[in-house]
Amino acid sequence: MKKRGLVSFQILGHRYKKENHAHIEIPNELDPQFNVEVPNRVWWGEGTYGWAGNRWAYLAVVVDLFARKQIG
């Protein structure tokens, strides 16, 4: 960078506000059951995304919890 006369410039970061109240505990309403006795009854899914090249790329996975295999 020095040879080419380039300098680093970073935009100032965002300032977060401090909260004075405590985080509330949220109950788990779903009560997940991972010991499934029959196939094709309980599925698990996850999705994510990321910048790839010049656009967003999305990835989603669906797993049958009985077979523990990806189905979609």
C-alpha atoms as a printed R data frame, in Angstrom:
   type eleno elety resid chain resno       x       y      z
1  ATOM     1    CA   MET     A     1   0.000   0.000  0.000
2  ATOM     2    CA   LYS     A     2   2.853   2.360  0.827
3  ATOM     3    CA   LYS     A     3   4.484   1.833 -2.599
4  ATOM     4    CA   ARG     A     4   1.239   2.722 -4.358
5  ATOM     5    CA   GLY     A     5   0.430   5.651 -2.097
6  ATOM     6    CA   LEU     A     6  -2.698   4.023 -0.671
7  ATOM     7    CA   VAL     A     7  -3.981   4.846  2.796
8  ATOM     8    CA   SER     A     8  -6.580   3.085  4.906
9  ATOM     9    CA   PHE     A     9  -9.751   4.975  5.737
10 ATOM    10    CA   GLN     A    10 -12.410   3.513  8.013
11 ATOM    11    CA   ILE     A    11 -15.830   4.973  8.633
12 ATOM    12    CA   LEU     A    12 -16.466   5.793 12.280
13 ATOM    13    CA   GLY     A    13 -18.333   3.052 14.096
14 ATOM    14    CA   HIS     A    14 -21.886   3.182 15.364
15 ATOM    15    CA   ARG     A    15 -22.267   3.992 19.053
16 ATOM    16    CA   TYR     A    16 -24.665   1.725 20.938
17 ATOM    17    CA   LYS     A    17 -26.786   3.007 23.796
18 ATOM    18    CA   LYS     A    18 -26.515   1.332 27.198
19 ATOM    19    CA   GLU     A    19 -29.735  -0.024 28.656
20 ATOM    20    CA   ASN     A    20 -30.328   0.056 32.379
21 ATOM    21    CA   HIS     A    21 -33.002  -2.630 32.635
22 ATOM    22    CA   ALA     A    22 -32.231  -6.354 32.858
23 ATOM    23    CA   HIS     A    23 -32.964  -8.788 30.044
24 ATOM    24    CA   ILE     A    24 -36.180 -10.710 30.611
25 ATOM    25    CA   GLU     A    25 -36.157 -14.492 30.438
26 ATOM    26    CA   ILE     A    26 -38.275 -15.835 27.587
27 ATOM    27    CA   PRO     A    27 -39.770 -19.315 28.120
28 ATOM    28    CA   ASN     A    28 -39.177 -22.038 25.530
29 ATOM    29    CA   GLU     A    29 -42.693 -22.643 24.212
30 ATOM    30    CA   LEU     A    30 -41.644 -25.191 21.578
31 ATOM    31    CA   ASP     A    31 -40.105 -27.780 23.936
32 ATOM    32    CA   PRO     A    32 -38.108 -29.447 21.129
33 ATOM    33    CA   GLN     A    33 -38.180 -33.231 20.942
34 ATOM    34    CA   PHE     A    34 -35.108 -34.653 19.216
35 ATOM    35    CA   ASN     A    35 -35.778 -38.363 19.887
36 ATOM    36    CA   VAL     A    36 -38.275 -38.969 17.099
37 ATOM    37    CA   GLU     A    37 -39.812 -42.454 16.738
38 ATOM    38    CA   VAL     A    38 -41.236 -42.255 13.181
39 ATOM    39    CA   PRO     A    39 -39.855 -40.752  9.964
40 ATOM    40    CA   ASN     A    40 -41.168 -37.640  8.242
41 ATOM    41    CA   ARG     A    41 -42.884 -36.210 11.345
42 ATOM    42    CA   VAL     A    42 -40.403 -33.741 12.832
43 ATOM    43    CA   TRP     A    43 -38.168 -31.572 10.700
44 ATOM    44    CA   TRP     A    44 -35.510 -29.084 11.682
45 ATOM    45    CA   GLY     A    45 -34.484 -26.162  9.497
46 ATOM    46    CA   GLU     A    46 -31.892 -23.429  9.442
47 ATOM    47    CA   GLY     A    47 -31.188 -20.586  7.071
48 ATOM    48    CA   THR     A    48 -28.396 -18.097  6.573
49 ATOM    49    CA   TYR     A    49 -27.067 -15.678  3.989
50 ATOM    50    CA   GLY     A    50 -23.844 -13.970  3.032
51 ATOM    51    CA   TRP     A    51 -22.363 -11.626  0.468
52 ATOM    52    CA   ALA     A    52 -20.790 -13.603 -2.395
53 ATOM    53    CA   GLY     A    53 -19.094 -11.700 -5.181
54 ATOM    54    CA   ASN     A    54 -21.575  -9.017 -6.170
55 ATOM    55    CA   ARG     A    55 -24.813 -10.341 -4.638
56 ATOM    56    CA   TRP     A    56 -26.335 -12.043 -1.626
57 ATOM    57    CA   ALA     A    57 -26.243 -15.847 -1.456
58 ATOM    58    CA   TYR     A    58 -28.826 -17.700  0.638
59 ATOM    59    CA   LEU     A    59 -28.544 -21.189  2.136
60 ATOM    60    CA   ALA     A    60 -31.326 -23.141  3.819
61 ATOM    61    CA   VAL     A    61 -31.236 -26.711  5.137
62 ATOM    62    CA   VAL     A    62 -34.085 -29.008  6.228
63 ATOM    63    CA   VAL     A    63 -33.286 -32.188  8.193
64 ATOM    64    CA   ASP     A    64 -35.579 -35.098  9.091
65 ATOM    65    CA   LEU     A    65 -34.828 -35.649 12.786
66 ATOM    66    CA   PHE     A    66 -35.697 -39.372 12.635
67 ATOM    67    CA   ALA     A    67 -33.109 -40.258  9.966
68 ATOM    68    CA   ARG     A    68 -30.814 -37.301 10.800
69 ATOM    69    CA   LYS     A    69 -30.431 -36.702  7.067
70 ATOM    70    CA   GLN     A    70 -30.808 -33.623  4.942
71 ATOM    71    CA   ILE     A    71 -34.056 -33.678  2.959
72 ATOM    72    CA   GLY     A    72 -34.077 -30.221  1.493
